[in-house]
Every structure is written in C-alpha cells, then in structure tokens.
Amino acid sequence: GTSVNVTWPAPTTSGNLLIAVVSNGRNTGTPGFVTAPSGWTRAESGVHSGEGGPRASLYFRENAPSQTTTGNWTMTGAGSGIAIVVAEYRGMVTTSTVIDRRGHIGDQVTASPITGNTSVTAAPLELAIGSISTHAAGPASSPMNGFTIVDQISHGGNGGTAVFLERIVYYEASYGTGATTAAADQSAGCIATFRIVP
C-alpha cells in the first residue's frame, strides 16, 4: 500500500472550503477508492476499469478548520500509487449543501481526456472543479470549455498524473471540461460544482 500526507504552503484559513483532486492506480485490476483523511468527503469519481486504472476523484472538506497538512490519504494493493493536488477556496457555502452537481466518465484511452458533464446547475454562481487522471507522461495543457489548469502533479508510476481544473460559472447549465496530454493513454475524469455565497 501507500500513504500520502499533503503539506499546505501556508496554514489554511478556518471556515474555508478545501478541495483535493486525486489520481490513484495499481499494478493490475481496477483501483478502488483511496481512504481520505478524517473530515473529507468524496464528491465524485471516474475510473479506467482494469489494467491498474487510473482512478480520478474529487474530495472536499467544507467549513474546514485551519490545517498545515491534509492528513493521510491511503491506498492498498500491489504497486499502488497516489498523486494529489489540493486547493483552498473562500467565500463558499459552509454546510454540506456546498456540493451541487456532479459527473464522471471512465475507460478512456486518449490524448484528450475529459471529465464527463454535470447535470444543470441549481444556482447561477458556482465553482466548477474538474479532475483528470491519466497515465500519459508529460504535463497536460489546453484545458477545454473556459477552464484553467490550477496545478498538476505526476506520481511517476501507477498513480498517474492528477490534473486540477477550475472555472467560476455564472449561468445555470451543464458543465464539463478536459485537457490535452502528451500521448493517448489510460485516463478517467470527473467534475463537481460547489456553491458560492451570493
């Protein structure tokens, strides 16, 4: 198995929304979910079934206490690996209703992996977060549909590359995104929207 504890560059602010984009995989089979630290909730996930993955997931912690590290993310299985990107957002709804819409898609072998699409959002002002997980080497680029790549990190092995995408959306609609990778490879994606305080 493997365990990852992410250190924030500075202590987070109490009451903010914390979001993690997670990519995980293993030697063979379909990778399960990582075990998240206490207080974190899985919003959505998509997986490349079989062949070790990867799995793309989104986790969040609303109204979070100040922290300097996320706590341990763990996974079991031979050759298991995890790559994680985290971000902090202020001005968000502070209850569990912060999460609105979700979508996912798995089993992609492509140089243009996508997240799938949400259903129509319930409010005009929301934060859309995309998670792409790919086994393709090299950085992702050219985010789709007005999203930006916040950050990305590669495990360098079965964990794949985690790509964190974001967009502030101002209309009630269905949203999805994707990116371009260096080569066609096993990929999966998911997306969720979060409510901003009006």
Residue frames as qw, qx, qy, qz and C-alpha x, y, z in Angstrom:
[[0.000, 0.885, 0.466, 0.000, 0.00, 0.00, 0.00],
 [0.399, 0.287, -0.023, 0.871, 0.90, 3.66, 0.00],
 [0.242, -0.805, -0.458, 0.288, 0.16, 6.78, 2.05],
 [0.341, 0.416, 0.110, 0.836, 0.43, 10.48, 1.16],
 [0.251, -0.766, -0.423, 0.414, 0.12, 13.47, 3.51],
 [0.386, 0.640, 0.222, 0.626, -0.03, 16.79, 1.65],
 [0.371, -0.463, -0.278, 0.755, 1.53, 19.87, 3.29],
 [0.209, 0.917, 0.331, 0.079, -0.15, 23.20, 2.59],
 [0.522, 0.453, -0.104, 0.716, 2.27, 26.02, 1.60],
 [0.080, -0.291, 0.383, -0.873, 0.76, 28.09, 4.46],
 [0.133, 0.255, 0.857, -0.428, -1.84, 27.23, 7.12],
 [0.084, -0.483, -0.670, -0.558, -5.36, 27.23, 5.66],
 [0.215, -0.211, 0.217, -0.929, -7.97, 29.66, 6.98],
 [0.162, 0.241, 0.881, -0.374, -10.68, 28.31, 9.26],
 [0.451, 0.554, 0.408, -0.568, -14.08, 28.13, 7.55],
 [0.316, 0.540, -0.497, -0.601, -12.78, 27.81, 4.00],
 [0.940, 0.229, 0.129, -0.220, -13.55, 25.04, 1.50],
 [0.249, -0.549, 0.750, 0.272, -10.71, 22.60, 0.82],
 [0.870, 0.398, 0.011, -0.290, -10.70, 20.55, -2.39],
 [0.404, -0.462, 0.746, 0.257, -8.47, 17.64, -3.42],
 [0.778, 0.470, -0.262, -0.325, -8.06, 16.17, -6.90],
 [0.576, -0.427, 0.696, -0.016, -6.76, 12.62, -6.54],
 [0.728, 0.427, -0.465, -0.268, -5.32, 10.20, -9.09],
 [0.517, -0.441, 0.718, -0.153, -4.63, 6.64, -7.99],
 [0.815, 0.334, -0.385, -0.277, -3.76, 3.31, -9.56],
 [0.674, -0.441, 0.591, -0.038, -2.06, -0.03, -9.01],
 [0.208, -0.336, 0.825, 0.403, -0.36, -2.85, -10.93],
 [0.124, -0.163, -0.880, -0.429, -3.46, -4.73, -12.11],
 [0.105, -0.571, -0.803, 0.132, -7.24, -4.74, -11.89],
 [0.057, -0.772, -0.292, -0.562, -9.49, -1.80, -11.11],
 [0.277, 0.115, -0.526, 0.795, -8.19, 0.50, -8.37],
 [0.282, -0.700, -0.651, 0.081, -10.59, 1.20, -5.54],
 [0.086, -0.929, -0.068, -0.353, -11.09, 4.48, -3.74],
 [0.365, 0.323, -0.548, 0.680, -8.37, 5.98, -1.59],
 [0.464, -0.653, -0.554, 0.226, -9.12, 6.30, 2.10],
 [0.132, 0.743, 0.008, 0.656, -9.37, 10.03, 2.77],
 [0.217, 0.098, -0.592, 0.770, -8.33, 11.80, 5.97],
 [0.091, -0.568, -0.734, 0.360, -10.97, 12.47, 8.61],
 [0.090, 0.658, 0.219, -0.715, -13.41, 15.21, 7.62],
 [0.130, 0.347, -0.560, -0.741, -13.03, 14.82, 3.85],
 [0.686, 0.361, 0.519, -0.360, -15.95, 13.71, 1.61],
 [0.326, -0.007, 0.733, 0.597, -15.72, 12.12, -1.82],
 [0.398, 0.471, 0.072, -0.784, -17.73, 14.24, -4.28],
 [0.825, 0.485, -0.011, -0.288, -17.32, 12.12, -7.43],
 [0.425, -0.469, 0.722, 0.279, -15.04, 9.61, -9.14],
 [0.816, 0.491, -0.129, -0.275, -14.38, 8.04, -12.54],
 [0.589, -0.463, 0.645, 0.150, -12.13, 5.06, -13.25],
 [0.539, 0.465, -0.623, -0.325, -10.35, 3.32, -16.10],
 [0.875, -0.248, 0.299, -0.289, -11.52, -0.18, -15.18],
 [0.965, 0.103, 0.118, 0.209, -8.93, -2.93, -15.30],
 [0.682, 0.497, -0.088, 0.530, -5.26, -2.66, -16.21],
 [0.537, -0.216, -0.356, 0.733, -4.47, -0.87, -12.95],
 [0.020, -0.819, -0.352, 0.453, -6.51, 2.25, -13.59],
 [0.162, 0.045, -0.520, 0.837, -6.11, 5.14, -13.10],
 [0.175, -0.726, -0.664, 0.035, -9.00, 6.47, -11.00],
 [0.107, 0.356, -0.025, 0.928, -9.83, 10.21, -10.91],
 [0.354, -0.641, -0.667, 0.142, -11.60, 11.51, -7.81],
 [0.023, -0.592, 0.061, -0.804, -12.70, 14.77, -6.22],
 [0.503, -0.466, -0.641, 0.345, -12.80, 15.21, -2.45],
 [0.024, -0.662, 0.002, -0.749, -13.82, 18.22, -0.37],
 [0.412, -0.388, -0.640, 0.520, -13.93, 19.46, 3.21],
 [0.073, -0.752, -0.289, -0.588, -16.42, 22.26, 3.84],
 [0.427, -0.834, 0.063, -0.343, -16.07, 24.78, 6.68],
 [0.855, 0.069, -0.386, 0.341, -12.67, 23.25, 7.40],
 [0.538, -0.806, 0.029, 0.245, -10.58, 24.06, 10.45],
 [0.196, 0.867, -0.455, -0.060, -7.20, 25.63, 9.87],
 [0.949, -0.142, 0.240, 0.148, -4.62, 22.99, 8.99],
 [0.071, -0.761, 0.541, 0.352, -1.00, 22.75, 7.89],
 [0.023, 0.191, -0.926, -0.325, -1.35, 19.28, 6.33],
 [0.634, -0.076, -0.379, -0.670, -4.29, 17.34, 4.94],
 [0.731, -0.226, 0.571, -0.297, -3.69, 14.17, 6.93],
 [0.259, -0.277, 0.873, 0.307, -3.00, 10.79, 5.36],
 [0.765, 0.359, -0.139, -0.516, -4.53, 9.58, 2.08],
 [0.389, -0.349, 0.852, 0.042, -4.02, 5.81, 1.82],
 [0.791, 0.336, -0.257, -0.442, -4.47, 3.04, -0.72],
 [0.656, -0.301, 0.692, 0.002, -3.88, -0.69, -0.67],
 [0.863, 0.474, 0.159, -0.069, -2.86, -3.08, -3.44],
 [0.753, -0.150, 0.323, 0.554, 0.33, -4.17, -5.17],
 [0.414, 0.195, 0.330, 0.825, 2.12, -1.29, -6.87],
 [0.032, -0.862, -0.506, -0.004, -0.40, 1.25, -5.59],
 [0.379, 0.013, 0.003, 0.925, 0.33, 4.92, -6.15],
 [0.015, -0.851, -0.499, 0.163, -1.37, 8.25, -5.41],
 [0.307, 0.175, 0.098, 0.930, -0.97, 11.76, -6.87],
 [0.141, -0.774, -0.584, 0.201, -2.84, 14.65, -5.21],
 [0.177, 0.321, 0.048, 0.929, -3.37, 18.36, -5.88],
 [0.221, -0.651, -0.652, 0.319, -5.14, 20.45, -3.23],
 [0.104, 0.401, 0.123, 0.902, -6.59, 23.97, -3.20],
 [0.132, -0.464, -0.631, 0.607, -8.36, 26.27, -0.73],
 [0.003, -0.498, -0.457, -0.737, -11.37, 28.49, -1.55],
 [0.010, -0.287, -0.529, 0.799, -13.01, 31.26, 0.47],
 [0.377, 0.192, -0.079, -0.903, -16.49, 32.71, 0.05],
 [0.400, -0.048, -0.846, -0.350, -18.13, 29.29, -0.26],
 [0.743, -0.429, -0.160, -0.488, -21.24, 27.87, 1.41],
 [0.033, -0.526, 0.758, -0.385, -20.08, 26.39, 4.74],
 [0.744, -0.086, 0.524, -0.406, -22.50, 23.44, 5.06],
 [0.507, -0.038, 0.826, 0.245, -22.67, 20.09, 3.28],
 [0.529, 0.717, 0.440, -0.113, -25.01, 21.71, 0.73],
 [0.073, -0.733, 0.396, 0.548, -21.90, 23.35, -0.75],
 [0.236, -0.098, 0.860, 0.442, -21.81, 20.47, -3.25],
 [0.565, 0.396, 0.084, -0.719, -24.30, 20.86, -6.12],
 [0.873, 0.407, -0.039, -0.266, -23.88, 18.87, -9.34],
 [0.478, -0.483, 0.703, 0.209, -21.52, 16.05, -10.38],
 [0.844, 0.475, -0.096, -0.229, -20.47, 13.98, -13.38],
 [0.453, -0.536, 0.679, 0.215, -17.82, 11.46, -14.41],
 [0.842, 0.464, -0.185, -0.203, -16.53, 9.32, -17.25],
 [0.611, -0.504, 0.595, 0.135, -14.10, 6.41, -17.24],
 [0.772, 0.137, 0.580, 0.222, -12.42, 3.93, -19.57],
 [0.412, 0.894, -0.082, -0.157, -10.76, 6.49, -21.84],
 [0.720, -0.174, 0.351, 0.573, -7.65, 5.78, -23.92],
 [0.337, 0.858, 0.276, 0.271, -7.00, 9.18, -25.45],
 [0.474, 0.052, -0.121, 0.871, -4.74, 12.21, -25.62],
 [0.200, -0.360, -0.074, -0.908, -7.80, 14.39, -24.89],
 [0.276, -0.328, -0.866, 0.258, -9.26, 13.04, -21.63],
 [0.281, -0.495, -0.180, -0.802, -12.49, 14.62, -20.39],
 [0.143, -0.147, 0.692, -0.692, -14.34, 14.87, -17.08],
 [0.066, -0.519, -0.849, -0.075, -17.85, 14.00, -18.23],
 [0.109, -0.439, -0.162, -0.877, -20.64, 16.53, -17.72],
 [0.115, 0.160, 0.683, -0.703, -22.71, 17.67, -14.77],
 [0.065, 0.688, 0.709, 0.143, -26.47, 17.98, -14.87],
 [0.073, 0.733, 0.148, 0.660, -27.78, 21.55, -15.00],
 [0.304, 0.020, -0.551, 0.777, -26.54, 23.54, -12.01],
 [0.223, -0.694, -0.680, 0.074, -29.04, 24.81, -9.43],
 [0.201, -0.862, -0.140, 0.443, -27.60, 28.30, -8.98],
 [0.539, 0.832, 0.009, 0.130, -26.13, 30.90, -11.36],
 [0.086, 0.826, -0.501, 0.243, -22.89, 31.41, -9.40],
 [0.944, -0.291, 0.153, -0.006, -20.84, 28.28, -8.71],
 [0.098, -0.700, 0.686, 0.172, -17.28, 26.96, -8.68],
 [0.956, 0.241, -0.067, -0.156, -16.77, 24.09, -11.14],
 [0.305, -0.648, 0.694, 0.078, -13.84, 21.75, -10.42],
 [0.887, 0.339, -0.251, -0.186, -12.58, 19.13, -12.86],
 [0.556, -0.531, 0.637, 0.052, -10.34, 16.16, -12.08],
 [0.792, 0.489, -0.331, -0.156, -8.40, 14.37, -14.82],
 [0.643, -0.485, 0.589, 0.071, -6.31, 11.28, -14.13],
 [0.775, 0.581, -0.212, -0.132, -4.04, 9.93, -16.86],
 [0.854, -0.295, 0.293, 0.312, -1.15, 7.54, -17.28],
 [0.612, 0.706, 0.050, 0.353, 0.24, 9.68, -20.12],
 [0.629, -0.295, -0.084, 0.714, 3.73, 11.04, -19.47],
 [0.236, 0.215, 0.172, 0.932, 4.32, 14.77, -19.56],
 [0.120, 0.306, 0.442, -0.835, 2.15, 17.70, -18.47],
 [0.252, 0.652, 0.707, 0.108, -1.42, 18.30, -19.59],
 [0.088, -0.224, 0.107, 0.965, -2.29, 21.52, -21.41],
 [0.242, -0.108, -0.507, -0.820, -5.05, 23.26, -23.39],
 [0.174, 0.283, 0.809, -0.484, -7.93, 22.99, -20.91],
 [0.019, -0.373, -0.725, -0.579, -11.36, 22.90, -22.54],
 [0.252, -0.706, -0.604, -0.270, -14.55, 24.96, -22.20],
 [0.108, -0.824, 0.046, -0.554, -13.12, 28.00, -20.43],
 [0.819, -0.562, -0.050, 0.105, -11.50, 26.11, -17.55],
 [0.198, 0.806, -0.521, 0.199, -7.95, 26.71, -16.34],
 [0.838, -0.044, -0.484, 0.249, -5.42, 24.21, -15.02],
 [0.458, -0.866, 0.115, -0.164, -4.76, 25.17, -11.40],
 [0.192, -0.647, 0.738, -0.008, -1.96, 22.66, -10.98],
 [0.947, 0.141, -0.224, -0.179, -0.95, 19.10, -11.78],
 [0.290, -0.635, 0.711, -0.088, 1.39, 16.50, -10.38],
 [0.799, 0.245, -0.512, -0.198, 2.64, 13.14, -11.59],
 [0.841, -0.457, 0.274, -0.092, 3.20, 10.14, -9.37],
 [0.129, 0.665, -0.709, -0.199, 5.71, 8.87, -11.92],
 [0.048, -0.088, 0.995, 0.009, 4.18, 5.39, -11.74],
 [0.088, -0.403, -0.894, -0.174, 0.83, 3.67, -11.36],
 [0.031, -0.595, -0.500, 0.628, -0.66, 6.69, -9.56],
 [0.371, 0.663, 0.490, 0.428, -0.70, 8.58, -12.85],
 [0.187, 0.128, -0.038, 0.973, -0.97, 12.34, -13.20],
 [0.040, -0.704, -0.641, 0.302, -3.60, 14.36, -11.27],
 [0.168, 0.273, 0.264, 0.910, -4.81, 17.45, -13.17],
 [0.055, -0.597, -0.591, 0.539, -6.84, 20.05, -11.22],
 [0.114, 0.353, 0.444, 0.815, -9.08, 22.30, -13.35],
 [0.019, -0.548, -0.583, 0.599, -11.37, 25.16, -12.29],
 [0.031, 0.370, 0.412, 0.832, -13.89, 27.65, -13.63],
 [0.178, 0.335, 0.505, -0.775, -16.24, 30.13, -11.98],
 [0.039, 0.359, 0.777, 0.515, -19.59, 29.68, -13.76],
 [0.137, 0.155, 0.225, -0.952, -22.28, 32.35, -13.93],
 [0.606, 0.060, -0.309, -0.731, -25.16, 30.53, -15.61],
 [0.724, -0.065, 0.610, -0.316, -27.34, 27.57, -14.74],
 [0.681, 0.520, -0.417, -0.302, -26.12, 24.99, -17.23],
 [0.981, -0.112, 0.098, 0.127, -24.35, 21.65, -17.66],
 [0.049, 0.886, -0.458, -0.049, -20.56, 21.84, -17.38],
 [0.956, -0.068, 0.179, 0.222, -17.64, 19.64, -18.36],
 [0.082, 0.887, -0.420, -0.174, -14.00, 20.04, -19.30],
 [0.963, 0.077, 0.110, 0.232, -10.91, 18.18, -20.39],
 [0.178, -0.835, 0.407, 0.323, -7.31, 18.71, -21.43],
 [0.777, 0.546, -0.311, -0.019, -4.66, 17.61, -23.90],
 [0.735, -0.540, 0.386, 0.137, -1.97, 15.14, -22.83],
 [0.063, -0.649, 0.636, 0.412, 1.33, 14.24, -24.45],
 [0.214, 0.149, -0.901, -0.347, 0.06, 10.90, -25.76],
 [0.751, -0.224, -0.280, -0.555, -3.01, 8.69, -25.84],
 [0.249, 0.164, -0.882, 0.366, -3.12, 6.63, -22.65],
 [0.382, -0.501, -0.775, 0.042, -5.44, 5.22, -19.99],
 [0.014, -0.194, 0.185, -0.963, -7.45, 8.04, -18.43],
 [0.220, -0.627, -0.747, 0.005, -10.55, 8.91, -16.42],
 [0.064, 0.257, -0.091, 0.960, -12.22, 12.09, -15.22],
 [0.215, -0.657, -0.713, 0.118, -14.87, 13.61, -13.00],
 [0.057, 0.379, 0.034, 0.923, -16.35, 17.01, -12.21],
 [0.269, -0.636, -0.680, 0.246, -18.37, 18.70, -9.47],
 [0.046, 0.625, 0.090, 0.774, -19.78, 22.15, -8.82],
 [0.406, -0.357, -0.594, 0.596, -19.73, 23.96, -5.48],
 [0.061, -0.878, -0.432, -0.200, -21.98, 26.76, -4.28],
 [0.339, 0.199, -0.187, 0.900, -20.51, 30.23, -3.83],
 [0.076, -0.612, -0.556, 0.557, -22.12, 32.53, -1.25],
 [0.308, 0.722, 0.437, 0.440, -24.15, 35.01, -3.34]]
